[in-house]
Structure formats: C-alpha cells, structure tokens
C-alpha cells in the first residue's frame, strides 16, 4: 500500500473522526470557560470562599480548616 493510500485510509476512518470531534469539543469547552472567566466582573471562586467564611457551618465538611478562618 502506498503512503498516500495509507494516509487517506487513516483520515477517512470513523475512529479518526470521533477523535477529532472529541478533542475539538474539549478545546471549545475550555475556550468558552476561559472566556467566561475573562469577562466576569468578579471571580466566582472568591465568592464561594466569602460565602463559606460567612456561613462556615454549611461549608465545614467540604473545606479545610484554614480556609474558614
């Protein structure tokens, strides 16, 4: 089998299409996620930490002790 036919066989195989779509989807999700963090007026992770400091009884079982002080 020539190299050209071999590469064509790989490129038209359904598993290759599935892999490309899967990786493309992950890249798209990560891009949207990073864009959302970039456009937020405040960092949501900081909001959760502030909430847990205000209501430590609700977060105590999920967070280490040093974050509640």
PyMOL Python script that loads the backbone (N, CA, C, O; Angstrom):
from pymol import cmd

cmd.read_pdbstr("""\
ATOM      1  N   UNK A   1       0.848  -1.170   0.000  1.00  0.00           N
ATOM      2  CA  UNK A   1       0.000   0.000   0.000  1.00  0.00           C
ATOM      3  C   UNK A   1       0.896   1.236   0.000  1.00  0.00           C
ATOM      4  O   UNK A   1       1.841   1.327   0.784  1.00  0.00           O
ATOM      5  N   UNK A   2       0.598   2.169  -0.869  1.00  0.00           N
ATOM      6  CA  UNK A   2       1.424   3.377  -0.927  1.00  0.00           C
ATOM      7  C   UNK A   2       1.110   4.289   0.255  1.00  0.00           C
ATOM      8  O   UNK A   2       0.071   4.161   0.903  1.00  0.00           O
ATOM      9  N   UNK A   3       2.008   5.185   0.511  1.00  0.00           N
ATOM     10  CA  UNK A   3       1.860   6.095   1.641  1.00  0.00           C
ATOM     11  C   UNK A   3       0.615   6.971   1.489  1.00  0.00           C
ATOM     12  O   UNK A   3      -0.069   7.243   2.475  1.00  0.00           O
ATOM     13  N   UNK A   4       0.319   7.407   0.291  1.00  0.00           N
ATOM     14  CA  UNK A   4      -0.839   8.251   0.036  1.00  0.00           C
ATOM     15  C   UNK A   4      -2.136   7.511   0.380  1.00  0.00           C
ATOM     16  O   UNK A   4      -3.029   8.089   0.999  1.00  0.00           O
ATOM     17  N   UNK A   5      -2.246   6.248  -0.011  1.00  0.00           N
ATOM     18  CA  UNK A   5      -3.431   5.451   0.294  1.00  0.00           C
ATOM     19  C   UNK A   5      -3.533   5.181   1.792  1.00  0.00           C
ATOM     20  O   UNK A   5      -4.626   5.179   2.359  1.00  0.00           O
ATOM     21  N   UNK A   6      -2.395   4.956   2.421  1.00  0.00           N
ATOM     22  CA  UNK A   6      -2.364   4.690   3.856  1.00  0.00           C
ATOM     23  C   UNK A   6      -2.868   5.905   4.637  1.00  0.00           C
ATOM     24  O   UNK A   6      -3.685   5.762   5.548  1.00  0.00           O
ATOM     25  N   UNK A   7      -2.390   7.086   4.289  1.00  0.00           N
ATOM     26  CA  UNK A   7      -2.823   8.314   4.976  1.00  0.00           C
ATOM     27  C   UNK A   7      -4.300   8.576   4.712  1.00  0.00           C
ATOM     28  O   UNK A   7      -5.028   8.981   5.618  1.00  0.00           O
ATOM     29  N   UNK A   8      -4.744   8.350   3.495  1.00  0.00           N
ATOM     30  CA  UNK A   8      -6.156   8.539   3.161  1.00  0.00           C
ATOM     31  C   UNK A   8      -7.030   7.576   3.967  1.00  0.00           C
ATOM     32  O   UNK A   8      -8.093   7.958   4.455  1.00  0.00           O
ATOM     33  N   UNK A   9      -6.583   6.338   4.103  1.00  0.00           N
ATOM     34  CA  UNK A   9      -7.350   5.352   4.877  1.00  0.00           C
ATOM     35  C   UNK A   9      -7.469   5.777   6.340  1.00  0.00           C
ATOM     36  O   UNK A   9      -8.513   5.586   6.964  1.00  0.00           O
ATOM     37  N   UNK A  10      -6.407   6.347   6.876  1.00  0.00           N
ATOM     38  CA  UNK A  10      -6.454   6.821   8.262  1.00  0.00           C
ATOM     39  C   UNK A  10      -7.401   8.006   8.391  1.00  0.00           C
ATOM     40  O   UNK A  10      -8.196   8.065   9.328  1.00  0.00           O
ATOM     41  N   UNK A  11      -7.323   8.946   7.462  1.00  0.00           N
ATOM     42  CA  UNK A  11      -8.132  10.161   7.542  1.00  0.00           C
ATOM     43  C   UNK A  11      -9.620   9.926   7.348  1.00  0.00           C
ATOM     44  O   UNK A  11     -10.430  10.677   7.891  1.00  0.00           O
ATOM     45  N   UNK A  12      -9.998   8.922   6.601  1.00  0.00           N
ATOM     46  CA  UNK A  12     -11.431   8.676   6.381  1.00  0.00           C
ATOM     47  C   UNK A  12     -12.005   7.659   7.365  1.00  0.00           C
ATOM     48  O   UNK A  12     -13.191   7.338   7.292  1.00  0.00           O
ATOM     49  N   UNK A  13     -11.202   7.159   8.262  1.00  0.00           N
ATOM     50  CA  UNK A  13     -11.674   6.164   9.227  1.00  0.00           C
ATOM     51  C   UNK A  13     -12.565   6.841  10.276  1.00  0.00           C
ATOM     52  O   UNK A  13     -12.238   7.934  10.738  1.00  0.00           O
ATOM     53  N   UNK A  14     -13.681   6.214  10.659  1.00  0.00           N
ATOM     54  CA  UNK A  14     -14.599   6.810  11.641  1.00  0.00           C
ATOM     55  C   UNK A  14     -13.958   7.066  13.015  1.00  0.00           C
ATOM     56  O   UNK A  14     -14.334   8.025  13.691  1.00  0.00           O
ATOM     57  N   UNK A  15     -13.025   6.253  13.428  1.00  0.00           N
ATOM     58  CA  UNK A  15     -12.367   6.469  14.719  1.00  0.00           C
ATOM     59  C   UNK A  15     -11.583   7.781  14.697  1.00  0.00           C
ATOM     60  O   UNK A  15     -11.554   8.502  15.694  1.00  0.00           O
ATOM     61  N   UNK A  16     -10.953   8.089  13.577  1.00  0.00           N
ATOM     62  CA  UNK A  16     -10.240   9.362  13.445  1.00  0.00           C
ATOM     63  C   UNK A  16     -11.216  10.517  13.557  1.00  0.00           C
ATOM     64  O   UNK A  16     -10.917  11.511  14.219  1.00  0.00           O
ATOM     65  N   UNK A  17     -12.360  10.412  12.935  1.00  0.00           N
ATOM     66  CA  UNK A  17     -13.373  11.468  13.016  1.00  0.00           C
ATOM     67  C   UNK A  17     -13.851  11.645  14.450  1.00  0.00           C
ATOM     68  O   UNK A  17     -14.001  12.772  14.921  1.00  0.00           O
ATOM     69  N   UNK A  18     -14.089  10.544  15.140  1.00  0.00           N
ATOM     70  CA  UNK A  18     -14.524  10.610  16.536  1.00  0.00           C
ATOM     71  C   UNK A  18     -13.474  11.295  17.403  1.00  0.00           C
ATOM     72  O   UNK A  18     -13.812  12.134  18.238  1.00  0.00           O
ATOM     73  N   UNK A  19     -12.205  10.945  17.212  1.00  0.00           N
ATOM     74  CA  UNK A  19     -11.134  11.555  17.999  1.00  0.00           C
ATOM     75  C   UNK A  19     -11.031  13.056  17.733  1.00  0.00           C
ATOM     76  O   UNK A  19     -10.866  13.846  18.663  1.00  0.00           O
ATOM     77  N   UNK A  20     -11.128  13.438  16.483  1.00  0.00           N
ATOM     78  CA  UNK A  20     -11.046  14.858  16.138  1.00  0.00           C
ATOM     79  C   UNK A  20     -12.224  15.623  16.736  1.00  0.00           C
ATOM     80  O   UNK A  20     -12.044  16.716  17.272  1.00  0.00           O
ATOM     81  N   UNK A  21     -13.423  15.058  16.649  1.00  0.00           N
ATOM     82  CA  UNK A  21     -14.594  15.716  17.232  1.00  0.00           C
ATOM     83  C   UNK A  21     -14.491  15.813  18.752  1.00  0.00           C
ATOM     84  O   UNK A  21     -14.853  16.837  19.333  1.00  0.00           O
ATOM     85  N   UNK A  22     -14.004  14.768  19.394  1.00  0.00           N
ATOM     86  CA  UNK A  22     -13.867  14.775  20.849  1.00  0.00           C
ATOM     87  C   UNK A  22     -12.871  15.833  21.310  1.00  0.00           C
ATOM     88  O   UNK A  22     -13.165  16.615  22.213  1.00  0.00           O
ATOM     89  N   UNK A  23     -11.722  15.855  20.704  1.00  0.00           N
ATOM     90  CA  UNK A  23     -10.702  16.843  21.070  1.00  0.00           C
ATOM     91  C   UNK A  23     -11.193  18.248  20.739  1.00  0.00           C
ATOM     92  O   UNK A  23     -10.965  19.181  21.508  1.00  0.00           O
ATOM     93  N   UNK A  24     -11.866  18.405  19.599  1.00  0.00           N
ATOM     94  CA  UNK A  24     -12.416  19.703  19.227  1.00  0.00           C
ATOM     95  C   UNK A  24     -13.443  20.194  20.230  1.00  0.00           C
ATOM     96  O   UNK A  24     -13.469  21.378  20.566  1.00  0.00           O
ATOM     97  N   UNK A  25     -14.288  19.295  20.709  1.00  0.00           N
ATOM     98  CA  UNK A  25     -15.281  19.660  21.710  1.00  0.00           C
ATOM     99  C   UNK A  25     -14.610  20.100  23.008  1.00  0.00           C
ATOM    100  O   UNK A  25     -15.008  21.101  23.604  1.00  0.00           O
ATOM    101  N   UNK A  26     -13.598  19.361  23.447  1.00  0.00           N
ATOM    102  CA  UNK A  26     -12.890  19.742  24.664  1.00  0.00           C
ATOM    103  C   UNK A  26     -12.204  21.100  24.522  1.00  0.00           C
ATOM    104  O   UNK A  26     -12.220  21.905  25.454  1.00  0.00           O
ATOM    105  N   UNK A  27     -11.616  21.351  23.386  1.00  0.00           N
ATOM    106  CA  UNK A  27     -10.973  22.648  23.141  1.00  0.00           C
ATOM    107  C   UNK A  27     -12.016  23.766  23.150  1.00  0.00           C
ATOM    108  O   UNK A  27     -11.771  24.839  23.702  1.00  0.00           O
ATOM    109  N   UNK A  28     -13.170  23.520  22.543  1.00  0.00           N
ATOM    110  CA  UNK A  28     -14.228  24.530  22.513  1.00  0.00           C
ATOM    111  C   UNK A  28     -14.757  24.827  23.918  1.00  0.00           C
ATOM    112  O   UNK A  28     -14.958  25.990  24.266  1.00  0.00           O
ATOM    113  N   UNK A  29     -14.983  23.795  24.722  1.00  0.00           N
ATOM    114  CA  UNK A  29     -15.463  23.982  26.088  1.00  0.00           C
ATOM    115  C   UNK A  29     -14.450  24.780  26.898  1.00  0.00           C
ATOM    116  O   UNK A  29     -14.824  25.705  27.619  1.00  0.00           O
ATOM    117  N   UNK A  30     -13.180  24.435  26.789  1.00  0.00           N
ATOM    118  CA  UNK A  30     -12.150  25.145  27.541  1.00  0.00           C
ATOM    119  C   UNK A  30     -12.042  26.602  27.093  1.00  0.00           C
ATOM    120  O   UNK A  30     -11.810  27.488  27.916  1.00  0.00           O
ATOM    121  N   UNK A  31     -12.209  26.853  25.795  1.00  0.00           N
ATOM    122  CA  UNK A  31     -12.168  28.222  25.291  1.00  0.00           C
ATOM    123  C   UNK A  31     -13.315  29.044  25.867  1.00  0.00           C
ATOM    124  O   UNK A  31     -13.099  30.169  26.319  1.00  0.00           O
ATOM    125  N   UNK A  32     -14.522  28.503  25.859  1.00  0.00           N
ATOM    126  CA  UNK A  32     -15.663  29.207  26.446  1.00  0.00           C
ATOM    127  C   UNK A  32     -15.478  29.419  27.944  1.00  0.00           C
ATOM    128  O   UNK A  32     -15.826  30.476  28.470  1.00  0.00           O
ATOM    129  N   UNK A  33     -14.939  28.434  28.624  1.00  0.00           N
ATOM    130  CA  UNK A  33     -14.696  28.531  30.061  1.00  0.00           C
ATOM    131  C   UNK A  33     -13.706  29.659  30.366  1.00  0.00           C
ATOM    132  O   UNK A  33     -13.948  30.482  31.249  1.00  0.00           O
ATOM    133  N   UNK A  34     -12.606  29.690  29.640  1.00  0.00           N
ATOM    134  CA  UNK A  34     -11.612  30.745  29.852  1.00  0.00           C
ATOM    135  C   UNK A  34     -12.181  32.116  29.504  1.00  0.00           C
ATOM    136  O   UNK A  34     -11.902  33.096  30.195  1.00  0.00           O
ATOM    137  N   UNK A  35     -12.969  32.191  28.447  1.00  0.00           N
ATOM    138  CA  UNK A  35     -13.582  33.462  28.066  1.00  0.00           C
ATOM    139  C   UNK A  35     -14.552  33.947  29.147  1.00  0.00           C
ATOM    140  O   UNK A  35     -14.607  35.141  29.442  1.00  0.00           O
ATOM    141  N   UNK A  36     -15.310  33.026  29.732  1.00  0.00           N
ATOM    142  CA  UNK A  36     -16.235  33.400  30.803  1.00  0.00           C
ATOM    143  C   UNK A  36     -15.465  33.947  32.004  1.00  0.00           C
ATOM    144  O   UNK A  36     -15.887  34.935  32.604  1.00  0.00           O
ATOM    145  N   UNK A  37     -14.348  33.326  32.362  1.00  0.00           N
ATOM    146  CA  UNK A  37     -13.533  33.840  33.458  1.00  0.00           C
ATOM    147  C   UNK A  37     -12.968  35.207  33.110  1.00  0.00           C
ATOM    148  O   UNK A  37     -12.875  36.077  33.976  1.00  0.00           O
ATOM    149  N   UNK A  38     -12.593  35.404  31.870  1.00  0.00           N
ATOM    150  CA  UNK A  38     -12.013  36.679  31.438  1.00  0.00           C
ATOM    151  C   UNK A  38     -13.039  37.804  31.511  1.00  0.00           C
ATOM    152  O   UNK A  38     -12.695  38.925  31.885  1.00  0.00           O
ATOM    153  N   UNK A  39     -14.301  37.524  31.159  1.00  0.00           N
ATOM    154  CA  UNK A  39     -15.335  38.555  31.103  1.00  0.00           C
ATOM    155  C   UNK A  39     -16.060  38.772  32.429  1.00  0.00           C
ATOM    156  O   UNK A  39     -16.808  39.742  32.550  1.00  0.00           O
ATOM    157  N   UNK A  40     -15.869  37.906  33.430  1.00  0.00           N
ATOM    158  CA  UNK A  40     -16.567  38.065  34.698  1.00  0.00           C
ATOM    159  C   UNK A  40     -16.094  39.324  35.416  1.00  0.00           C
ATOM    160  O   UNK A  40     -14.921  39.691  35.357  1.00  0.00           O
ATOM    161  N   UNK A  41     -17.031  39.970  36.089  1.00  0.00           N
ATOM    162  CA  UNK A  41     -16.665  41.144  36.869  1.00  0.00           C
ATOM    163  C   UNK A  41     -16.025  40.756  38.198  1.00  0.00           C
ATOM    164  O   UNK A  41     -15.269  41.536  38.778  1.00  0.00           O
ATOM    165  N   UNK A  42     -16.320  39.577  38.669  1.00  0.00           N
ATOM    166  CA  UNK A  42     -15.678  39.076  39.885  1.00  0.00           C
ATOM    167  C   UNK A  42     -15.438  37.583  39.708  1.00  0.00           C
ATOM    168  O   UNK A  42     -16.106  36.909  38.923  1.00  0.00           O
ATOM    169  N   UNK A  43     -14.484  37.101  40.450  1.00  0.00           N
ATOM    170  CA  UNK A  43     -14.119  35.691  40.332  1.00  0.00           C
ATOM    171  C   UNK A  43     -15.052  34.846  41.187  1.00  0.00           C
ATOM    172  O   UNK A  43     -15.148  35.054  42.396  1.00  0.00           O
ATOM    173  N   UNK A  44     -15.722  33.921  40.581  1.00  0.00           N
ATOM    174  CA  UNK A  44     -16.706  33.096  41.286  1.00  0.00           C
ATOM    175  C   UNK A  44     -16.065  32.288  42.414  1.00  0.00           C
ATOM    176  O   UNK A  44     -16.717  32.007  43.419  1.00  0.00           O
ATOM    177  N   UNK A  45     -14.810  31.915  42.259  1.00  0.00           N
ATOM    178  CA  UNK A  45     -14.141  31.151  43.305  1.00  0.00           C
ATOM    179  C   UNK A  45     -14.004  31.990  44.570  1.00  0.00           C
ATOM    180  O   UNK A  45     -14.097  31.463  45.679  1.00  0.00           O
ATOM    181  N   UNK A  46     -13.786  33.275  44.412  1.00  0.00           N
ATOM    182  CA  UNK A  46     -13.723  34.179  45.561  1.00  0.00           C
ATOM    183  C   UNK A  46     -15.077  34.322  46.231  1.00  0.00           C
ATOM    184  O   UNK A  46     -15.144  34.465  47.451  1.00  0.00           O
ATOM    185  N   UNK A  47     -16.153  34.286  45.465  1.00  0.00           N
ATOM    186  CA  UNK A  47     -17.496  34.392  46.017  1.00  0.00           C
ATOM    187  C   UNK A  47     -17.797  33.189  46.903  1.00  0.00           C
ATOM    188  O   UNK A  47     -18.368  33.330  47.984  1.00  0.00           O
ATOM    189  N   UNK A  48     -17.417  32.030  46.447  1.00  0.00           N
ATOM    190  CA  UNK A  48     -17.649  30.814  47.240  1.00  0.00           C
ATOM    191  C   UNK A  48     -16.856  30.870  48.541  1.00  0.00           C
ATOM    192  O   UNK A  48     -17.375  30.513  49.598  1.00  0.00           O
ATOM    193  N   UNK A  49     -15.619  31.310  48.474  1.00  0.00           N
ATOM    194  CA  UNK A  49     -14.794  31.411  49.684  1.00  0.00           C
ATOM    195  C   UNK A  49     -15.420  32.401  50.662  1.00  0.00           C
ATOM    196  O   UNK A  49     -15.463  32.136  51.864  1.00  0.00           O
ATOM    197  N   UNK A  50     -15.911  33.551  50.158  1.00  0.00           N
ATOM    198  CA  UNK A  50     -16.547  34.548  51.017  1.00  0.00           C
ATOM    199  C   UNK A  50     -17.807  33.958  51.656  1.00  0.00           C
ATOM    200  O   UNK A  50     -18.044  34.153  52.848  1.00  0.00           O
ATOM    201  N   UNK A  51     -18.607  33.246  50.878  1.00  0.00           N
ATOM    202  CA  UNK A  51     -19.812  32.614  51.401  1.00  0.00           C
ATOM    203  C   UNK A  51     -19.469  31.623  52.518  1.00  0.00           C
ATOM    204  O   UNK A  51     -20.150  31.569  53.542  1.00  0.00           O
ATOM    205  N   UNK A  52     -18.417  30.849  52.308  1.00  0.00           N
ATOM    206  CA  UNK A  52     -18.030  29.856  53.311  1.00  0.00           C
ATOM    207  C   UNK A  52     -17.479  30.521  54.575  1.00  0.00           C
ATOM    208  O   UNK A  52     -17.609  29.972  55.669  1.00  0.00           O
ATOM    209  N   UNK A  53     -16.873  31.683  54.433  1.00  0.00           N
ATOM    210  CA  UNK A  53     -16.409  32.403  55.626  1.00  0.00           C
ATOM    211  C   UNK A  53     -17.588  32.969  56.408  1.00  0.00           C
ATOM    212  O   UNK A  53     -17.553  33.016  57.637  1.00  0.00           O
ATOM    213  N   UNK A  54     -18.626  33.396  55.707  1.00  0.00           N
ATOM    214  CA  UNK A  54     -19.813  33.945  56.360  1.00  0.00           C
ATOM    215  C   UNK A  54     -20.676  32.850  56.985  1.00  0.00           C
ATOM    216  O   UNK A  54     -21.305  33.073  58.019  1.00  0.00           O
ATOM    217  N   UNK A  55     -20.711  31.686  56.374  1.00  0.00           N
ATOM    218  CA  UNK A  55     -21.539  30.579  56.859  1.00  0.00           C
ATOM    219  C   UNK A  55     -20.693  29.312  56.968  1.00  0.00           C
ATOM    220  O   UNK A  55     -20.894  28.366  56.206  1.00  0.00           O
ATOM    221  N   UNK A  56     -19.750  29.288  57.907  1.00  0.00           N
ATOM    222  CA  UNK A  56     -18.830  28.144  57.996  1.00  0.00           C
ATOM    223  C   UNK A  56     -19.518  26.824  58.340  1.00  0.00           C
ATOM    224  O   UNK A  56     -19.019  25.758  57.981  1.00  0.00           O
ATOM    225  N   UNK A  57     -20.647  26.883  59.024  1.00  0.00           N
ATOM    226  CA  UNK A  57     -21.352  25.644  59.371  1.00  0.00           C
ATOM    227  C   UNK A  57     -21.863  24.906  58.133  1.00  0.00           C
ATOM    228  O   UNK A  57     -22.051  23.690  58.179  1.00  0.00           O
ATOM    229  N   UNK A  58     -22.090  25.615  57.035  1.00  0.00           N
ATOM    230  CA  UNK A  58     -22.559  24.964  55.815  1.00  0.00           C
ATOM    231  C   UNK A  58     -21.411  24.401  54.975  1.00  0.00           C
ATOM    232  O   UNK A  58     -21.622  23.494  54.171  1.00  0.00           O
ATOM    233  N   UNK A  59     -20.210  24.927  55.154  1.00  0.00           N
ATOM    234  CA  UNK A  59     -19.073  24.538  54.325  1.00  0.00           C
ATOM    235  C   UNK A  59     -18.030  23.716  55.076  1.00  0.00           C
ATOM    236  O   UNK A  59     -17.073  23.238  54.467  1.00  0.00           O
ATOM    237  N   UNK A  60     -18.193  23.547  56.360  1.00  0.00           N
ATOM    238  CA  UNK A  60     -17.155  22.930  57.186  1.00  0.00           C
ATOM    239  C   UNK A  60     -16.780  21.530  56.707  1.00  0.00           C
ATOM    240  O   UNK A  60     -15.611  21.147  56.749  1.00  0.00           O
ATOM    241  N   UNK A  61     -17.760  20.779  56.260  1.00  0.00           N
ATOM    242  CA  UNK A  61     -17.445  19.406  55.855  1.00  0.00           C
ATOM    243  C   UNK A  61     -16.758  19.327  54.496  1.00  0.00           C
ATOM    244  O   UNK A  61     -16.260  18.264  54.125  1.00  0.00           O
ATOM    245  N   UNK A  62     -16.719  20.436  53.739  1.00  0.00           N
ATOM    246  CA  UNK A  62     -16.123  20.423  52.412  1.00  0.00           C
ATOM    247  C   UNK A  62     -14.750  21.099  52.334  1.00  0.00           C
ATOM    248  O   UNK A  62     -13.946  20.775  51.461  1.00  0.00           O
ATOM    249  N   UNK A  63     -14.487  22.029  53.240  1.00  0.00           N
ATOM    250  CA  UNK A  63     -13.269  22.829  53.147  1.00  0.00           C
ATOM    251  C   UNK A  63     -12.311  22.533  54.293  1.00  0.00           C
ATOM    252  O   UNK A  63     -12.741  22.164  55.386  1.00  0.00           O
ATOM    253  N   UNK A  64     -11.012  22.693  54.047  1.00  0.00           N
ATOM    254  CA  UNK A  64     -10.055  22.557  55.139  1.00  0.00           C
ATOM    255  C   UNK A  64     -10.229  23.688  56.149  1.00  0.00           C
ATOM    256  O   UNK A  64     -10.761  24.748  55.820  1.00  0.00           O
ATOM    257  N   UNK A  65      -9.787  23.460  57.352  1.00  0.00           N
ATOM    258  CA  UNK A  65      -9.963  24.413  58.451  1.00  0.00           C
ATOM    259  C   UNK A  65      -9.364  25.781  58.146  1.00  0.00           C
ATOM    260  O   UNK A  65      -9.957  26.794  58.516  1.00  0.00           O
ATOM    261  N   UNK A  66      -8.203  25.846  57.481  1.00  0.00           N
ATOM    262  CA  UNK A  66      -7.529  27.122  57.286  1.00  0.00           C
ATOM    263  C   UNK A  66      -8.290  28.071  56.361  1.00  0.00           C
ATOM    264  O   UNK A  66      -8.026  29.273  56.391  1.00  0.00           O
ATOM    265  N   UNK A  67      -9.213  27.588  55.552  1.00  0.00           N
ATOM    266  CA  UNK A  67      -9.986  28.471  54.680  1.00  0.00           C
ATOM    267  C   UNK A  67     -11.165  29.121  55.415  1.00  0.00           C
ATOM    268  O   UNK A  67     -11.722  30.108  54.935  1.00  0.00           O
ATOM    269  N   UNK A  68     -11.537  28.591  56.538  1.00  0.00           N
ATOM    270  CA  UNK A  68     -12.674  29.112  57.271  1.00  0.00           C
ATOM    271  C   UNK A  68     -12.295  30.208  58.250  1.00  0.00           C
ATOM    272  O   UNK A  68     -13.175  30.816  58.858  1.00  0.00           O
ATOM    273  N   UNK A  69     -11.036  30.468  58.413  1.00  0.00           N
ATOM    274  CA  UNK A  69     -10.598  31.499  59.368  1.00  0.00           C
ATOM    275  C   UNK A  69     -10.551  32.851  58.730  1.00  0.00           C
ATOM    276  O   UNK A  69     -10.204  33.832  59.388  1.00  0.00           O
TER     277      UNK A  69
END
""", "prot")
cmd.dss("prot")
cmd.show_as("cartoon", "prot")
cmd.util.cbc("prot")
cmd.orient("prot")
